[in-house]
């Protein structure tokens, strides 16, 4: 008995808990996040390296003599460039971007660059937010990124509408890296909600590719827009995994590893069920594509594999303690590894001699994607996350009670008809009307 009394039980328990946490965190690798996901096909992943090149073009001063020219010589054709906007053009309201008409792939592309650490305006966009500050379409979004998207639509709406109507068989693609990925995701949501203002474009023609995405929308929105928004994450990238508000991250760039370690410790102590039940918590948007190229306890890079899913549980919730957590965020590395992954997928497809088998696999992939999306929506509903369940119609949206908003047969937005008739109405007004509508409806139900 005296021996037991001499043992510091509290200290032992504490040390064991710390050892368990350290063991758990050290063994957690990026591969664990997507180990149960399916493998992406060449058809669905094909746009990724190409769009990465278009994003890199935003960084160029002279597109005729690019510094970041791809090895295969394929990049932006300057003759197809509609225009390129710099910080001077956007006045700091949005990151620079290019509007490009890709005739080879029948695509209208609006591509945004990532964060410029030398520009205060980029930080202003990130700092304009707090948890639960901005509500949109029954969910929560990053306020600064949504305002940047509204500014871009005010500037480009007429041009986009003209291009969409002139090329009815072209898709409309929004793409961005890091900070730009958040603006692109917000753009795709607003456009889908107001398709009548862009020539009644069909939802299936609108798509978004968020490269190294910021966590910019609540889980219900991330799942519901998974048919439009696609997020691409390279291995250990820290940003899609960091639920810390973006403003805190970029305030702490001088000691980012310290912040990530502290956040990692905090998240380990919070049950995942509790994190998922917070409707204000922001997530990486849409369908996720995870490029995995390193294995635990092995040195060097391996042939990359692309896994994809629309997850609810394990949506990059845990930071990976890795020396590559920041380097995997670089657009240059993502473009390189995405191209390697696509080449490997194509090589594997070409080695299959039976075309019927390829068709069968493609059909199985489409079926799996549909089932995954429905399962994710149902899973979100069981976690009592508002608005996230299978919609009764393909293009439905939901109000505070989870009921489908009224829509006309052409799929117009649920804004008041009087507001629709005002051609000169700005996108800021439209977003605010939707925001106020949700808030007023919520207050009325409370009463």
C-alpha positions in Angstrom: 0.0 0.0 0.0 2.8 2.3 0.8 4.4 1.6 -2.6 1.2 2.5 -4.4 0.9 5.8 -2.4 4.4 6.7 -3.5 3.5 6.4 -7.2 2.3 9.8 -8.7 -0.8 8.4 -10.3 -2.0 11.8 -11.7 1.4 12.4 -13.3 1.5 8.9 -14.8 -2.0 9.2 -16.3 -1.0 12.5 -17.8 2.2 11.2 -19.2 0.3 8.2 -20.7 -2.2 10.5 -22.2 0.5 12.6 -23.8 2.3 9.6 -25.0 -0.9 8.2 -26.6 -1.6 11.6 -28.3 2.0 11.8 -29.6 1.8 8.2 -30.9 -1.5 8.9 -32.6 -0.4 12.1 -34.2 3.0 10.7 -35.4 1.3 7.7 -37.0 -1.4 9.8 -38.7 -0.4 10.3 -42.3 -2.2 12.0 -45.2 -3.0 8.6 -46.7 -5.3 7.9 -43.7 -7.6 10.7 -44.8 -8.5 9.0 -48.0 -7.7 5.4 -47.6 -11.3 4.3 -48.0 -12.0 6.5 -51.1 -12.3 5.3 -54.6 -9.8 5.9 -57.4 -10.4 8.9 -59.7 -10.8 8.2 -63.5 -8.9 10.0 -66.2 -12.0 11.7 -67.5 -12.9 13.4 -64.3 -9.4 14.4 -63.3 -8.3 15.5 -66.8 -9.0 19.3 -66.2 -6.9 19.6 -63.1 -3.3 20.0 -64.5 -4.6 22.1 -67.3 -6.4 24.5 -65.0 -3.3 24.6 -62.8 -1.5 26.0 -65.8 -4.1 28.6 -66.4 -3.8 29.7 -62.8 0.0 29.9 -63.2 -0.6 32.2 -66.2 -2.1 34.8 -63.8 1.3 35.2 -62.3 2.9 35.9 -65.6 3.9 39.4 -66.7 4.3 38.4 -70.4 2.2 35.5 -71.7 4.1 35.5 -74.9 7.3 34.6 -73.0 6.1 32.8 -69.9 8.4 32.1 -67.0 6.3 29.1 -65.9 5.9 27.4 -69.3 5.0 23.7 -69.0 7.5 21.2 -70.2 5.1 20.0 -72.9 4.7 23.5 -74.2 1.0 23.5 -73.5 -0.4 26.5 -71.7 -2.5 29.5 -72.4 -2.9 30.5 -76.0 -2.6 34.3 -75.9 -4.9 34.6 -78.9 -7.7 33.1 -76.8 -7.2 35.3 -73.8 -10.3 37.6 -73.3 -8.5 39.7 -70.7 -6.2 39.6 -67.7 -6.9 41.7 -64.5 -4.1 42.8 -62.1 -4.2 44.2 -58.6 -4.5 47.6 -60.2 -7.6 46.6 -62.1 -9.3 44.9 -59.1 -8.3 47.7 -56.7 -7.6 45.1 -54.1 -11.2 43.9 -54.0 -10.3 40.5 -55.4 -7.2 38.6 -56.4 -5.9 39.0 -60.0 -7.5 36.7 -62.6 -7.6 35.8 -66.3 -10.7 35.2 -68.4 -9.8 32.6 -71.1 -11.8 31.0 -73.9 -10.4 27.5 -74.3 -11.6 26.3 -77.7 -9.7 23.0 -77.5 -11.7 21.9 -74.5 -14.9 23.9 -75.1 -14.5 25.8 -71.9 -14.9 29.3 -70.6 -12.4 29.7 -67.7 -12.1 32.3 -65.0 -8.9 31.5 -63.1 -7.6 33.2 -59.9 -4.1 33.4 -58.4 -3.4 32.5 -54.8 -2.4 34.7 -51.9 0.3 37.4 -52.5 2.0 37.8 -49.2 3.2 41.2 -50.3 -0.3 42.6 -50.8 -2.3 44.0 -47.9 -5.5 43.8 -50.0 -5.3 40.0 -49.9 -5.0 40.0 -46.2 -8.0 42.4 -46.0 -10.1 39.8 -47.8 -9.0 37.1 -45.4 -9.5 39.2 -42.3 -13.1 40.2 -43.3 -14.7 37.3 -41.5 -15.6 35.7 -38.2 -17.2 32.4 -37.3 -20.8 32.5 -38.4 -20.6 36.1 -39.7 -22.1 35.5 -43.1 -25.0 33.2 -44.0 -25.8 32.3 -47.6 -28.3 29.8 -49.0 -29.0 28.3 -45.6 -25.4 27.8 -44.7 -22.4 29.7 -43.5 -19.6 31.1 -45.8 -16.5 33.2 -45.5 -17.6 36.8 -45.7 -14.6 38.4 -47.4 -14.4 35.7 -50.1 -18.1 36.1 -50.8 -17.7 39.9 -51.2 -14.7 39.3 -53.5 -16.9 37.0 -55.6 -19.6 39.6 -55.8 -17.1 42.2 -57.0 -15.9 39.9 -59.8 -19.4 39.1 -60.9 -20.2 42.8 -61.0 -17.2 43.4 -63.2 -17.5 40.3 -65.5 -21.3 39.5 -65.6 -21.9 41.0 -69.0 -18.8 39.4 -70.6 -19.6 36.0 -69.1 -23.3 36.2 -70.2 -22.2 37.1 -73.7 -19.7 34.2 -73.9 -22.2 31.7 -72.4 -24.8 32.7 -75.0 -22.4 32.8 -77.9 -21.0 29.3 -77.0 -23.9 27.3 -75.8 -21.9 24.0 -75.8 -19.1 25.4 -73.7 -18.8 24.8 -69.9 -18.2 27.7 -67.5 -15.3 26.9 -65.2 -14.1 28.8 -62.1 -10.7 27.8 -60.9 -8.4 29.2 -58.2 -5.5 28.4 -55.9 -5.4 29.0 -52.1 -7.1 32.4 -51.6 -8.3 32.3 -55.2 -9.9 28.9 -54.7 -12.2 30.4 -52.1 -13.3 33.1 -54.5 -13.9 30.6 -57.2 -16.0 28.4 -54.9 -18.1 31.4 -53.9 -18.5 32.4 -57.5 -19.8 29.0 -58.5 -22.4 29.0 -55.7 -23.7 32.5 -56.5 -23.9 31.7 -60.3 -25.8 28.5 -59.6 -28.2 30.3 -57.4 -28.7 33.0 -60.1 -28.4 31.2 -63.4 -31.0 33.3 -65.0 -28.7 36.3 -64.8 -26.1 34.5 -66.9 -28.2 33.5 -69.9 -30.2 30.8 -68.1 -27.1 28.6 -68.1 -27.7 25.0 -67.0 -26.3 23.9 -63.7 -24.5 21.0 -65.4 -22.5 23.6 -67.4 -21.1 25.3 -64.3 -18.2 23.8 -62.5 -15.4 24.8 -60.1 -12.0 23.5 -59.3 -10.5 24.7 -56.0 -6.8 23.9 -55.9 -5.3 23.7 -52.4 -8.7 25.0 -51.1 -9.3 27.2 -48.2 -12.1 26.1 -45.8 -14.7 28.5 -46.9 -18.2 27.0 -46.4 -20.3 25.0 -43.9 -20.6 21.3 -44.3 -24.2 21.4 -45.7 -23.1 23.7 -48.5 -19.9 21.7 -49.2 -22.0 18.5 -49.6 -24.9 20.0 -51.6 -22.6 21.7 -54.1 -20.4 18.6 -54.6 -21.8 18.2 -58.2 -20.4 21.6 -59.1 -17.4 22.2 -56.9 -14.3 20.0 -56.9 -11.4 20.5 -54.4 -7.9 19.2 -55.2 -5.5 18.5 -52.3 -1.8 17.4 -52.6 -0.7 14.9 -49.9 -0.1 16.9 -46.6 -1.3 20.4 -47.6 -2.1 22.2 -44.4 -4.7 24.7 -45.5 -7.6 22.3 -46.3 -7.0 20.7 -42.9 -6.8 23.8 -40.8 -10.1 24.8 -39.2 -8.4 27.7 -37.6 -9.9 30.9 -39.1 -7.8 32.1 -42.0 -7.1 35.4 -40.4 -5.4 33.6 -37.5 -3.3 31.5 -39.9 -1.9 34.4 -41.9 -1.4 36.5 -38.8 0.9 33.8 -37.6 2.9 33.1 -40.7 6.0 34.1 -38.8 5.5 31.0 -36.7 3.1 28.8 -38.7 4.6 25.5 -37.6 3.9 26.5 -34.0 0.3 27.4 -34.8 -0.2 24.1 -36.7 1.2 22.0 -33.8 -1.0 23.8 -31.2 -4.1 23.4 -33.5 -3.2 19.8 -34.0 -3.2 19.2 -30.2 -6.5 21.0 -29.7 -8.3 19.1 -32.5 -7.1 15.8 -31.1 -9.0 16.5 -27.9 -12.3 17.4 -29.6 -14.6 14.5 -30.6 -15.3 14.5 -34.3 -19.0 14.3 -33.7 -18.9 17.6 -31.8 -16.9 19.2 -34.6 -19.4 18.1 -37.2 -22.4 19.3 -35.3 -21.2 22.9 -35.3 -23.1 24.3 -38.4 -20.7 27.4 -38.4 -17.6 25.3 -38.9 -16.2 25.8 -42.4 -14.9 23.0 -44.6 -13.1 22.4 -47.9 -15.8 22.6 -50.5 -17.4 20.0 -52.8 -16.0 16.7 -54.0 -12.5 16.1 -52.9 -9.6 14.8 -54.9 -6.6 13.7 -52.9 -3.2 13.2 -54.6 -1.2 10.7 -52.5 2.4 10.3 -53.4 4.3 9.5 -50.2 3.9 6.5 -47.9 4.5 6.3 -44.1 8.1 5.5 -43.0 9.4 5.6 -46.5 11.6 8.1 -48.1 11.0 9.9 -51.4 8.0 10.3 -53.7 6.1 7.4 -55.2 3.9 7.3 -58.3 0.9 9.5 -57.3 -2.5 8.0 -56.9 -5.7 10.2 -57.0 -8.5 9.2 -54.6 -11.9 10.9 -54.6 -15.1 11.0 -52.6 -17.7 13.3 -51.1 -17.0 12.6 -47.5 -18.6 13.9 -44.3 -16.6 12.1 -41.6 -12.9 12.6 -42.1 -13.1 15.6 -44.4 -9.4 16.5 -43.8 -10.1 17.1 -40.1 -6.6 16.3 -38.8 -3.5 18.3 -39.5 -0.6 16.1 -40.7 2.7 16.8 -38.8 4.9 16.8 -41.9 7.8 18.9 -43.2 5.9 18.9 -46.5 2.7 20.5 -45.1 3.5 23.9 -46.6 5.4 22.8 -49.7 2.5 20.7 -50.8 0.5 23.9 -50.9 2.5 25.3 -53.8 0.7 25.5 -57.1 3.8 24.5 -59.1 4.1 21.2 -57.2 0.4 20.5 -57.5 0.5 21.1 -61.3 3.5 18.8 -61.6 2.1 15.9 -59.5 -1.4 16.3 -61.0 0.1 15.8 -64.5 2.1 12.8 -63.3 -1.0 11.3 -61.8 -3.1 11.9 -64.9 -0.4 10.4 -67.2 -0.3 7.2 -65.0 -4.1 6.9 -65.1 -4.1 7.3 -68.9 -1.3 4.7 -69.2 -3.2 2.3 -67.1 -6.4 2.9 -69.2 -4.5 2.3 -72.4 -3.1 -1.0 -71.2 -6.6 -2.3 -70.9 -7.3 -4.1 -74.1 -11.0 -4.7 -73.7 -13.1 -1.5 -74.3 -16.2 -3.0 -72.8 -14.4 -3.3 -69.5 -13.5 0.4 -69.6 -17.1 1.3 -70.2 -18.2 -0.9 -67.4 -15.7 0.7 -65.0 -16.8 4.2 -66.1 -20.4 3.3 -65.4 -19.5 1.9 -62.0 -17.6 5.2 -61.2 -20.6 7.3 -62.1 -22.9 5.1 -60.0 -20.4 5.3 -57.1 -20.2 9.1 -57.3 -24.0 9.3 -57.2 -24.3 6.9 -54.2 -21.5 8.7 -52.4 -23.2 12.1 -52.8 -26.5 10.8 -51.5 -24.9 9.0 -48.6 -23.0 12.1 -47.6 -26.2 14.2 -47.7 -27.9 11.6 -45.5 -25.0 11.4 -43.1 -25.0 15.1 -42.7 -28.7 14.9 -41.8 -28.2 12.3 -39.1 -25.6 14.7 -37.5 -28.4 17.3 -37.2 -26.6 19.7 -39.6 -29.3 22.0 -41.0 -30.4 21.9 -44.6 -28.1 19.0 -45.6 -30.2 16.2 -47.0 -31.1 14.8 -50.4 -33.0 17.5 -52.3 -36.4 16.4 -53.8 -35.3 18.0 -57.1 -32.0 18.0 -58.9 -31.4 21.8 -58.5 -33.3 22.4 -55.3 -32.2 24.8 -52.5 -33.5 25.0 -49.0 -34.7 27.5 -46.5 -34.2 27.5 -42.8 -36.6 24.6 -42.2 -35.0 22.5 -44.9 -37.9 22.8 -47.3 -37.2 23.4 -51.0 -37.3 27.0 -52.1 -39.9 27.9 -54.7 -38.5 28.0 -58.2 -39.9 28.4 -61.7 -39.5 25.7 -64.4 -36.4 27.5 -65.8 -34.6 27.1 -62.5 -34.4 30.7 -61.7 -33.2 31.8 -58.3 -35.6 32.2 -55.4 -35.1 36.0 -55.3 -38.2 38.1 -55.5 -39.5 38.6 -59.1 -39.3 42.4 -58.7 -35.6 42.2 -57.8 -35.0 39.9 -60.9 -36.4 42.5 -63.2 -33.8 45.1 -62.2 -31.1 44.5 -64.8 -28.8 47.0 -63.2 -29.0 45.5 -59.7 -25.5 44.6 -58.4 -24.4 41.2 -57.2 -23.8 42.6 -53.8 -27.5 43.6 -53.5 -28.5 40.1 -54.7 -26.3 38.4 -52.1 -27.5 40.7 -49.4 -31.2 40.1 -50.3 -30.6 36.3 -50.0 -28.8 36.9 -46.7 -31.5 39.1 -45.3 -34.2 36.8 -46.6 -32.7 33.9 -44.6 -32.2 36.0 -41.5 -35.7 37.5 -41.5 -37.2 34.0 -42.1 -35.3 32.7 -39.1 -36.4 35.6 -36.9 -40.1 35.1 -37.9 -39.9 31.4 -37.0 -38.5 32.3 -33.6 -41.4 34.6 -32.9 
